[in-house]
Amino acid sequence: MKKIIEKILKEETNTLLEFKVNRNSLLHDLQVMDYSPEDAEEELDSHIKWFKSLPNELKLYRVVYVDNESDINTKQPGKHYSMDYENLIGYHEYALGYGEKKFLLTVIANKSLIDAQSTISNNILYPNEKEITLKQNGKGAKVIKIKEI
């Protein structure tokens, strides 16, 4: 029994260190979304399993509103992305922004650029958005395409 407990604690510590997440904060997010404490544990484990399953390199999409394409910061293209192109376009079809034009950015980002805590939290609090949140405002992500939509 002691070995089983030690293994569970080691796995829990590795998860926390590997992803740098605050499990209690994420459990709180789930309880805010009306999960019971028991269901919140199970749901969080599901989110962590999903995060672990992400590939090392991801193709991500982001919609930005600017006056001109040249206003897009390609060095730090932003933090909020989606892996689901169709879902993203559907959610932004009628949205308004701060610029006259709407552009779709496509980037390639290494998994190490993902802010695990924010990504999991956002997916708990806003499950329909299917968001991936990058660290440092997207610094290090490679912009591969910019398309006016």
Secondary structure by P-SEA (a helix, b strand, c coil): caaaaaaaaaaaaaaaaaccccaaaaaaaaaaacccaaaaaaaaaaaaaaaaacccccbbbbbbbcccccccccccccccccccaaaaaaaaccccccccbbbbbbbbbcccccaaaaaaaaaaacccccccccccccccccccccccc
